Amino acid sequence: MASHTLKELSILYAKKQPKWVEYLIEECPFLDIVPFSEASHGLWHVYEEVESVTGADWAAMNAPLTTVDVTSELKKLDLNIMGGQMECPEDKAKLFGGKEKYFARKIPTVLKKSGMTAEARILYENLRQYAIDQGENINVLDAGGSTNACYSIVAVRFEPDVVGGLYSPDGFKQGAMLDTMPISGGNLYLNSGGVLVYGVRLKAYFGFQIASPRNVAVIVNIQSGNKPTEAQMDDLVNMVRGTPANTKLVLHPKCLTFLNAYKEDALQVNVRDKDMDRRIKAWNGIPFLETYNMLDGTEDAVTF
């Protein structure tokens, strides 16, 4: 099944509003790189979660061949709605030169916030929570923080049909990232507050699939005094069998500063150097991906 980033989906389906995808991912570096595949049944997706695999093995000449098999569980995943409704009071519409101009001015800000919300939900409610559900030392490492002021590092290895986003073409019917429809046919109506308004609703269908615990892992309970050890960072990469080509270590920029100390210890500066670069951009070749949509030291401590 072919996968596309949101920018590529915009080129394929959202030619009428090419700028909308830029607004959506403006402050979402993780959402920008997630590969999305078309859902198998429009608004829901059927997939197999592999439980065990028996592969081919060597056999002597004229000896029986090894039985190969894949044990899997069939699962169904409903897509989520990314959307909302926006209202414009009658008098405000006149001041802006019409309801269309008002909505056009507000939609970029709405899309930007929508993208940030979607990215945070994928990172916390899908990836991080999935890893935690697998259990400590299976997909979770504990940095040792015990107060509710922690950070996390999420390792994810993207793989077609295993880990990635899902979309429905139904959300692109009008040639935009979000299908738009006037409320009440574009006419004035009384809202719940008794005010005459114009309204528009925005809607798209997206989801996120994780079909193998070998693709997602996390270090939790990170604080300035409880940073991951070098061994834990190595283990995090190994848990997902990470490679530079398809794996990211996702974290808040402030969390990355805790790891700078490991470079600092080996950093040498002579009298001619004018720039002391403490930053690290990758761990054993696996790139860090910084995003402000990870919580800034306000995560609850995870207990096991």
N, C-alpha and C positions, 0 to 999 in steps of 0.2 A: 504494500500500500504506500503510495507516494506521500511524502511529508513536505510541508511548506511552513516557513515562518509567517508571521502576521503580515509582514511587508509583502511577501510573495503572494499571500492570499488576497491582499489588497489589489495587486496588479491583475490577478485572475478574475476577481469578483466585484471589486469596489472601484471601478473606473470612474464613476460619477463623482465620487468624493475622495480623490487620492490623498488629500491632506489628513483625512480623519485618522488614518493609522499612525501618522506622525504624532498627532495629539495623544493618541491612546498609549503609545510606548515612550513618550517623551522622557519620563522619569522612571522607566521600568526596564533596566538592562537585562534582567532575567527573562521577562516576558518577550523581549525583543529576539531572543535566541531560541526559544522553545519551538521545536518542530511540531506542527499540527497535522493530523491526518483526518480524513473525512470519516464521520461516524458511520457504522455499518447500516443503520436503519433510520437515518434522518435525525430524530431527536433522542435516540438511544443507541447503545453500542454493545455488541456481543463479542466477547473475546475469551481466549483460553489462558488460564493461569497455570503455568507449568509447575508440577510438583516434583517430578523426578524424570530423569532421562537415562536410558541404557543405550549406549552407543555401540558401534561396530568394534570388534576386537580381532586380533590376529588368530588365525586358525591354521592348523597343519593341512597339507594337501589331502583331499578326500575325507577330511574330518567334518563333523557337523558345524554349521555356521552358528555364531552367537545370535541369540534372539535380541533384536533391537526393539525399543518401545519408548513411548513418551506418555507419561501419566499426567493428566491435566484435569482441571476443573473448569467447566463452562460457567462464565459469569456475565451478568448484564449490568451495564452502567448507564444511568440516565444522564443526559446533558443538563447543565444548569442554564438559567436565563441570566444574561448580562443585560440589564436594562433598567428603565425607570420612566417616570413621566415628569414633564416640566410644564409649568403654567405661567401665563403672562396676563396680568390684569389689563382690562380694556384701556384705561388711561395710559398706562405705561407703554402699551403697544403703539398708541398714537405718538407719544414722545419719541419713540425709537424709529418712527417712520414705517410702522407696520409690524405685525407679529412675526413675519418671516425674518425681518432684519434682527429682531430681538432674539429669536431662537438661534439664528446663525451666529450671533455674537456670543451667546452663552454656551453653545455646544462644545467648542474647543476645551473650555475649562471643565465641563462635565466629562468629556472623554478622558482628559488627563487624570482626573480623580478616579474614574472608572478603571483605568489601567492600573493605577497604584493599588486600588482595592483588590483587583483580580490577582495581581502578582503576590500580594501578601497572603491571600487565601490559598493560592497554590503552594507557596512555601511552607505555610504553617499548618493548614488543615489537610493538605494532601501529603506532601513529601515528609515534613518533619514528623507529623503525627503517625504516618505509616511506619517510619523507622522506629519510633518509640514503641508502637504496638508490637513490634517483633521481639523486643526485650533487650535488656542490658547485655553488652558484650556480644550480641548477635548483630544488631544494627545500630546500637547506641553505645557511646562512650561517655563517661562522666568526668568532667574536669574538676569537680569537687566543690563548686559553689553551693551554698545552702540557703541563701536569702533570695527573696523574690526581686532580684535585680541582676538578671543573668542575660547572657548572649548565647547564640548557637552558631555552629557551622554545619551547613547541610551539604553533603556530597551527593551528586546525582550524575548517573551515567545514562545518557539518552540512548535509546535503542528502538528501532522501528517495531511497532506492534507490542512493545513492552512498556516503555516509559515515554510519555509525550502528551501533547494536547490533542483534543478532539474538537471538531467543528461540524456544524450542519450548514449546507448550502442554503437552507431556507432562511438563514439570517442575512443573506446578501441579496435578497430579491430585488431591492431597489438600487443596487449598485453602490451601496455604502457599507461600511463596517458594521453599522447597526441599522436595522430596518426601522424606518420612521413612519409614523401614521398620525394624522391629525385626530385629536379627540373631538367627538361630536361633529365630525365632518368638517372641521375647521371653523365652526361657528362658535359664538359666545355661549357659555353655559355657566350655571351657578356651581361654584366649588363647595367643598364641605364647610367653608367659612362664610358662605353666603355672598361671595364676591363674584362678579361677572368676569370670567377669564377666557382666554384661548388656551388650548392645551395640545401637547404633542407627546406621544410615547415613543421610546427608543427600545429596541429589543434585538438581541442576538443570542445564539445558542452555542455554548462552549462547554468543554469538560476536560478532565485530566485523568489519564490512565496510568496505573502502576500495576504491572502484572508479574513482578518478580522482586523478592526482597534482596536480590543480589545487585540491585541497581541503585539503591538509596540507603544512605547511612547518615548519622548525625552525631556531633559532639555537643552535649548540653551542659548547663550549669557553669558557663564560662564567666569569669570575673577577672578584674585586674590582678587580684591576688591568687586566682585559680585559673591560670591559662593552660591550654592543652600542652602536654609534653611532646617532645619530638617523636617519641614512640607512638603516642596517640594519633598524631597527625599521619604518621606512616600507616597505622592500622586503619584509619578512616579511609584512606585511598585504597588500601588493600581490600576492605570490606566490599567495595563496589567494583573491584578489579579495574580501577581507573586507568584511562589512557588520555594523553593530552588532546587527542582528536575529538573525543565525545564526552568528556567529563569536566564538571565545574565544581569548585568549592565556593558555595554562596554564603555571604556573611555581611554584617553591617560594617561600614568603613572603620568605626571605632574599634570593633573587635579585631580587625586586621592589625591595628597598631600594637596589640598585645603580642603578636608574633614577630614584630620587628626586632625584639630583643635577641632572637636567635641569629639574626644577621648582624646585629650590633656587636655581639660577642666575637665575631670573626672579622669585623670591619677594621681596615687599616687606613689611616689618613696620614699623609705627609704634609710638609709645610707648603707645598705648591698647590695642594688641592683646595679648591674654593667651594666645593659642593659636597656635603656629607649626606649621601642618599641612604637612609635607613630602611626604605620601603622594600617589601618583597611582593612580587607579582604572581608567584607560583610556588607550589610545594612539590619537589621532585618532578617538575615538568607539568603538573596539573594546575591550570590557571585558577586564581582567585577571581570571583565575580562579586564586586561590591555593590550593594543596593541599600538605599535608605528606607526601603519598604520592609527590611528586617527591623525588629524592635530595637530601640536604642537603650539596651541595658535594663529593660523592664519586663523580661520574661520571668514567669514563675519558675522556681526551682523544681526540677523533675526528681521525684523520689522513686526508688525501686524496692 
